[in-house]
Amino acid sequence: MAKMKLYNAANAYCSRRRMNLQGIARVYTTIVEIEERARVESPSLSEDLSIVRADLHALLMEALREAGISFTDRGHAARIAFDMTRAKTRIA
């Protein structure tokens, strides 16, 4: 039940109709950071977050492609997202 609520909330929040690349990157990086902390404190929550993170990652890569930003693999796309949020760079 909690997994579905988390998944639905993340999907609604990141709906492409309402969120630009910067917003998707911000949500993605936040989920990654929470997931890393949850691995120690709550393994079951970490598993749920992993599912949400994977969906957000696909959304992130789609948004990067639409913005004309090239990346070599999933890890590179994630680094771009973290760089964007750290530098507060606005793209697209």
C-alpha positions in Angstrom: 0.0 0.0 0.0 2.7 2.5 1.0 4.7 1.6 -2.2 1.8 2.4 -4.4 1.1 5.7 -2.6 4.8 6.7 -3.0 4.8 5.6 -6.7 1.6 7.5 -7.5 2.8 10.6 -5.7 6.1 10.6 -7.6 4.4 10.1 -10.9 1.8 12.8 -10.3 4.5 15.2 -9.2 6.7 14.6 -12.2 4.0 14.5 -14.8 5.6 15.8 -18.0 2.7 18.2 -18.5 3.7 20.1 -15.4 7.4 19.5 -14.8 10.5 20.7 -16.8 13.9 19.1 -16.9 15.2 21.1 -13.9 12.2 19.9 -11.8 12.6 16.3 -12.9 16.3 16.4 -12.0 15.5 17.9 -8.6 13.0 15.2 -7.7 15.2 12.4 -9.1 18.2 13.5 -7.0 16.1 13.9 -3.9 14.8 10.3 -4.3 18.3 9.0 -4.8 19.5 10.8 -1.7 16.6 9.5 0.4 17.0 6.0 -1.0 20.7 6.0 0.1 19.7 6.9 3.6 16.9 4.4 3.7 19.2 1.5 2.8 20.5 1.5 6.4 17.3 2.6 8.3 14.6 0.9 6.3 15.5 -1.7 3.7 11.8 -2.2 2.6 11.4 1.5 2.0 14.7 1.5 0.1 13.2 -1.2 -2.2 10.1 0.9 -2.8 12.2 4.0 -3.5 14.3 2.0 -6.0 11.3 1.3 -8.1 10.2 5.0 -8.1 13.8 6.0 -8.8 14.0 3.7 -11.9 10.8 5.3 -13.3 12.1 8.8 -12.6 15.4 7.9 -14.2 13.6 6.9 -17.4 11.7 10.2 -17.3 14.9 12.1 -16.7 16.6 10.5 -19.7 13.6 11.3 -21.9 13.7 15.0 -20.8 17.5 15.2 -21.4 17.0 13.9 -25.0 14.1 16.3 -25.6 16.4 19.2 -24.4 19.1 18.0 -26.8 21.5 17.1 -24.0 23.5 14.0 -24.9 24.7 11.4 -22.3 26.6 8.2 -22.7 24.7 5.9 -20.3 22.4 5.9 -17.3 25.2 6.9 -14.9 26.1 9.8 -17.0 22.5 11.0 -17.1 22.4 10.8 -13.3 25.6 12.8 -13.0 24.1 15.5 -15.3 21.0 15.6 -13.0 23.1 16.0 -9.9 25.3 18.7 -11.6 22.1 20.6 -12.6 20.7 20.5 -9.1 24.0 21.5 -7.4 24.7 24.3 -9.8 21.0 25.3 -9.9 21.4 25.5 -13.7 18.2 26.1 -15.6 17.9 24.1 -18.8 14.8 23.8 -20.8 
